[in-house]
Amino acid sequence: MKKMSLLSLGVLILWVAGCGDKAPAPLYQPDSKEYEFFQKLSEKAPILNPDESNKLVEAKSFSVYTNDIMPIIYRQWSRHANNMAQIPDQQISQFVYYAAAQQAERKLLEAAAEKNNISVSQDTLEAEMQKIYASSGGEEKFAETIQQQGLTLEYVKKDVKSNLLATQYLQNMVFDTVTVEEEEVKIKYQEPKTATVRHILLMTQGKSEDEKAEIRNQAEELVERAKSGEDFAELAKQYSEDPGSKEKGGLYEDFPKGRMVKSFEDASFNLPIGSISDVVETEYGYHVIKIVDRKKETKPLEEVQGQLEQTLLREKKNQVYDAVIESLKEKSDYKEIYTI
């Protein structure tokens, strides 16, 4: 099951509402196009009611509200304003959750940067803004674009500065210590490069604990049926709730490490080829996985050494990042109010 990286949201995160325990006022006026958009969207996702500002995440020094992520959602989906019914409820819930998590993680990093006396100069901020203008067809074109999205240049600059602070903290205090040794590259070269699996997903998002227990029983029954010899592809077509693979008999073909969520990836790359997993749980639900094949790198080590070094460096940085975020969450009494 493909993972939704926080970076894969593909949108500009903007700091709109204030922090603290007191909920900010609703973001949009009733006569605005944004208000109308969220009024329609809230029929599918009540948490996004434009007359409210609902808390999604809280910590010691900040909270994240729906106000904070509404500009993100509007930027991403406003073009679908007349076809709201086409956006699956589950997709909306996932996007709200991950956008809130990304906003909260950045605030954690920003606070850590300030604690370590890391700052962003006005010259650095302006240089970054010039890059953004250049990639958007110029400052005037960029201003027109964000205005259409209900944003202002002031908000964008605050967002860019926040991103720069978080990035600088990670680079100076975290990533500078990450290195890759030659022996690690050789070991990486011997590992499987890709995996091919079939899987069945029974979704649990938004379900009660009793419902989850019943779904797990269904997943365990499917494990027994698959291990007893029933055609796995046919079972996937009949029972899987993963729209990305259901009609292909649950097939995910030749995917590299880092593409799927961790527990799914661990099973895919570690279980024997031809075997069928027990029930594997992810944030999406319960999976049954059949390991079809794995492939190693076929090019000479010398030819791919640089690429492997970069892959290892990225993997190590991701691991360190996750550890840093978890540490910051513990210190800040981090709590998710909105979950999926």
VOGU-3710 file (C-alpha; in Angstrom, 3 decimals, decimal comma):
1> mkkmsllslg> 0,000/0,000/0,000  1,598/3,244/-1,087  2,464/5,606/1,715  1,507/9,254/1,728  4,652/11,076/2,593  4,255/14,398/4,290  6,264/15,891/1,464  4,025/14,250/-1,114  1,121/16,532/-0,300  2,591/18,740/-2,997
11> vlilwvagcg> 1,179/21,983/-1,647  2,423/25,152/-0,020  1,738/25,086/3,716  0,729/28,489/5,011  0,575/29,711/8,590  -2,797/31,430/8,818  -4,163/31,073/12,332  -2,634/31,804/15,689  -1,443/29,298/18,260  -2,393/28,514/21,799
21> dkapaplyqp> -5,446/27,133/23,544  -7,922/29,751/22,344  -9,463/28,803/19,000  -9,057/31,531/16,375  -12,043/33,072/14,655  -13,338/31,409/11,464  -11,026/32,142/8,571  -13,422/33,109/5,778  -16,273/35,588/5,477  -19,681/34,188/4,417
31> dskeyeffqk> -19,641/36,174/1,172  -16,283/34,761/0,004  -15,740/32,053/-2,589  -13,620/30,142/-0,060  -16,484/30,092/2,434  -18,838/28,742/-0,222  -16,302/26,063/-1,156  -15,886/24,847/2,427  -19,587/24,977/3,075  -20,023/22,429/0,290
41> lsekapilnp> -17,004/20,389/1,376  -18,202/20,252/4,997  -21,193/18,225/3,835  -18,680/15,433/3,259  -16,231/16,413/6,036  -17,975/18,265/8,916  -14,593/19,032/10,525  -14,101/21,621/7,736  -17,181/23,682/8,577  -16,176/27,267/7,614
51> desnklveak> -18,162/28,694/10,553  -15,806/26,965/12,997  -12,117/26,619/13,698  -11,630/23,068/14,940  -8,490/21,904/16,731  -6,618/19,092/14,962  -3,347/18,874/16,927  -2,229/20,328/20,240  1,139/20,665/21,980  2,620/22,727/24,807
61> sfsvytndim> 3,480/25,773/22,712  1,049/25,561/19,776  -2,116/24,073/18,361  -3,081/23,350/14,773  -6,602/24,247/13,703  -8,611/23,705/10,561  -7,867/27,369/9,816  -4,235/26,411/9,331  -4,902/23,850/6,628  -7,928/25,315/4,857
71> piiyrqwsrh> -5,741/27,331/2,448  -3,921/24,109/1,574  -7,152/22,266/0,887  -8,575/25,166/-1,095  -5,452/25,378/-3,232  -5,521/21,658/-3,904  -9,216/21,120/-4,570  -10,897/24,427/-5,402  -10,874/23,456/-9,089  -13,269/20,639/-8,096
81> annmaqipdq> -15,722/23,039/-6,417  -18,503/22,107/-8,838  -17,820/18,375/-8,588  -17,383/17,907/-4,858  -19,150/14,560/-4,898  -16,259/13,114/-6,911  -13,820/13,568/-4,017  -13,970/10,393/-1,855  -14,689/11,033/1,827  -11,693/8,916/2,771
91> qisqfvyyaa> -9,381/11,016/0,608  -10,562/14,167/2,351  -9,986/12,631/5,790  -6,489/11,509/4,855  -5,589/14,889/3,449  -6,815/16,717/6,565  -4,825/14,355/8,782  -1,567/14,577/6,850  -1,792/18,323/6,273  -2,310/18,860/10,008
101> aqqaerklle> 0,588/16,529/10,809  2,869/18,358/8,387  1,911/21,719/9,832  2,509/20,443/13,368  5,869/18,863/12,540  7,067/22,071/10,995  6,038/24,010/14,086  7,989/21,540/16,230  11,081/22,068/14,079  10,619/25,826/14,035
111> aaaeknnisv> 10,489/25,896/17,842  13,604/23,718/18,018  15,404/26,092/15,648  14,568/29,094/17,797  15,672/27,237/20,929  19,039/26,619/19,242  19,373/30,286/18,213  18,909/29,532/14,519  17,466/32,419/12,556  16,741/33,410/8,954
121> sqdtleaemq> 18,025/36,757/7,705  15,930/39,097/5,584  18,422/38,683/2,720  18,039/34,889/2,840  14,263/35,184/2,843  14,256/37,589/-0,105  16,634/35,359/-2,066  14,274/32,433/-1,545  11,297/34,529/-2,610  13,120/35,499/-5,804
131> kiyassggee> 13,534/31,794/-6,606  9,822/31,269/-6,093  8,953/34,247/-8,297  11,277/32,999/-11,039  9,726/29,529/-11,016  6,230/31,048/-11,160  6,714/33,371/-14,136  7,671/36,458/-12,176  6,526/38,286/-9,050  3,430/39,766/-10,676
141> kfaetiqqqg> 2,276/36,401/-11,994  2,922/34,782/-8,611  0,908/37,487/-6,826  -1,995/36,908/-9,209  -1,859/33,162/-8,633  -1,915/33,299/-4,843  -4,639/35,938/-4,907  -6,819/33,522/-6,856  -6,203/31,025/-4,068  -7,359/33,484/-1,409
151> ltleyvkkdv> -3,820/34,132/-0,115  -1,584/37,148/0,342  2,108/37,689/-0,200  2,550/38,353/3,510  1,235/34,887/4,371  3,500/33,281/1,786  6,567/35,041/3,167  5,738/33,870/6,685  5,400/30,346/5,383  8,673/30,447/3,462
161> ksnllatqyl> 10,507/31,807/6,500  9,080/29,023/8,640  10,209/26,432/6,106  13,694/27,928/5,991  13,960/27,814/9,782  12,918/24,160/9,911  15,252/23,227/7,044  18,195/25,064/8,564  17,647/23,382/11,924  17,569/19,941/10,298
171> qnmvfdtvtv> 20,684/20,629/8,254  22,745/22,221/11,040  21,658/20,147/14,023  20,612/16,813/12,540  21,646/15,918/8,998  25,256/17,122/9,164  26,088/14,079/11,287  24,704/11,564/8,776  27,353/9,761/6,694  27,536/6,668/4,476
181> eeeevkikyq> 30,406/4,174/4,671  31,770/2,195/1,712  30,879/-1,121/3,347  27,274/0,029/3,703  27,145/0,667/-0,035  28,398/-2,863/-0,768  25,759/-4,368/1,522  23,068/-2,230/-0,072  24,134/-3,426/-3,521  23,443/-7,048/-2,500
191> epktatvrhi> 19,964/-6,308/-1,212  16,837/-6,660/-3,374  16,208/-3,523/-5,406  12,480/-4,045/-5,998  9,650/-6,293/-4,856  6,498/-7,524/-6,556  3,537/-8,570/-4,415  -0,167/-9,149/-4,492  -2,201/-7,980/-1,535  -5,696/-7,770/-0,098
201> llmtqgksed> -6,652/-4,699/1,920  -9,577/-4,535/4,326  -9,850/-0,898/5,366  -10,285/0,191/8,992  -10,118/3,979/8,749  -13,032/5,597/10,538  -14,159/2,279/12,052  -14,950/1,601/15,718  -12,883/-0,834/17,769  -15,624/-3,459/17,513
211> ekaeirnqae> -15,745/-2,998/13,750  -11,945/-3,270/13,526  -12,042/-6,531/15,477  -14,573/-7,962/13,035  -12,514/-6,775/10,063  -9,406/-8,410/11,508  -11,298/-11,692/11,822  -12,211/-11,376/8,133  -8,560/-10,742/7,263  -7,438/-13,796/9,241
221> elveraksge> -9,990/-15,921/7,404  -8,573/-14,674/4,103  -5,059/-15,597/5,285  -6,254/-19,152/5,927  -7,998/-19,361/2,550  -4,955/-18,029/0,693  -2,546/-20,337/2,517  -4,831/-23,298/1,812  -4,321/-22,748/-1,911  -7,161/-20,532/-3,159
231> dfaelakqys> -6,245/-18,268/-6,067  -4,828/-15,141/-4,422  -5,534/-12,834/-7,359  -9,187/-13,867/-7,380  -9,458/-13,330/-3,627  -8,001/-9,837/-4,081  -10,444/-8,981/-6,871  -13,338/-10,133/-4,708  -12,398/-8,761/-1,282  -9,686/-6,087/-1,515
241> edpgskekgg> -10,670/-2,482/-0,865  -7,531/-0,983/-2,386  -8,663/0,855/-5,540  -5,082/1,037/-6,827  -4,660/-2,718/-7,188  -8,007/-4,492/-6,731  -8,778/-5,002/-10,424  -5,229/-6,232/-11,030  -5,640/-8,999/-8,486  -3,904/-6,956/-5,785
251> lyedfpkgrm> -0,732/-6,578/-7,853  1,966/-4,027/-7,012  4,878/-4,670/-9,339  8,598/-3,855/-9,019  8,359/-1,152/-6,360  11,544/0,005/-4,589  12,094/0,452/-0,884  10,672/3,667/0,483  7,556/3,538/-1,713  5,217/1,729/0,703
261> vksfedasfn> 4,360/2,161/4,382  6,880/0,476/6,674  5,049/-2,662/7,842  3,910/-3,373/4,272  7,452/-2,837/2,974  9,004/-5,011/5,691  6,802/-7,939/4,726  7,386/-7,386/1,015  11,181/-7,365/1,282  11,741/-9,873/4,094
271> lpigsisdvv> 9,262/-12,741/3,749  10,268/-15,657/1,489  9,268/-15,392/-2,154  6,069/-17,340/-2,734  4,953/-17,060/0,884  1,791/-15,454/2,201  1,921/-13,150/5,191  -0,141/-13,233/8,327  -2,312/-10,161/8,832  -0,231/-6,983/8,363
281> eteygyhvik> -1,612/-3,799/9,907  -1,044/-0,315/8,487  -2,784/3,026/8,955  -5,056/2,031/6,076  -6,249/-1,248/7,539  -5,423/-4,964/7,508  -3,440/-6,502/4,646  -2,779/-10,022/3,457  0,329/-10,073/1,256  1,655/-12,663/-1,175
291> ivdrkketkp> 5,318/-12,243/-2,102  5,582/-12,774/-5,854  9,168/-11,782/-6,690  12,158/-9,636/-5,770  14,939/-8,339/-8,017  18,505/-7,246/-7,312  20,518/-4,599/-9,111  21,920/-5,948/-12,394  24,358/-3,117/-13,196  27,988/-3,280/-11,937
301> leevqgqleq> 28,572/-1,768/-8,483  30,883/0,896/-9,916  28,112/2,104/-12,184  25,509/2,547/-9,451  27,703/3,346/-6,452  26,884/7,058/-6,434  23,170/6,359/-6,723  23,340/3,819/-3,874  25,199/6,311/-1,684  22,479/8,889/-2,247
311> tllrekknqv> 19,760/6,313/-1,543  21,447/5,275/1,696  21,942/8,884/2,717  18,271/9,622/2,081  17,168/6,545/4,042  19,402/7,466/6,978  18,159/11,042/6,979  14,560/9,820/6,952  15,265/7,574/9,933  16,971/10,381/11,827
321> ydavieslke> 14,164/12,777/10,942  11,549/10,367/12,282  13,525/9,933/15,507  13,923/13,701/15,960  10,219/14,326/15,381  9,233/11,626/17,869  11,599/13,101/20,453  10,192/16,602/19,931  6,654/15,269/20,189  7,395/13,602/23,515
331> ksdykeiyti> 8,940/16,779/24,928  6,019/18,916/23,775  3,162/16,674/25,003  2,052/16,315/21,387  -1,491/15,011/20,912  -3,516/14,281/17,786  -7,086/15,471/18,218  -8,162/14,532/14,697  -7,326/10,967/13,696  -8,172/8,631/10,830
//
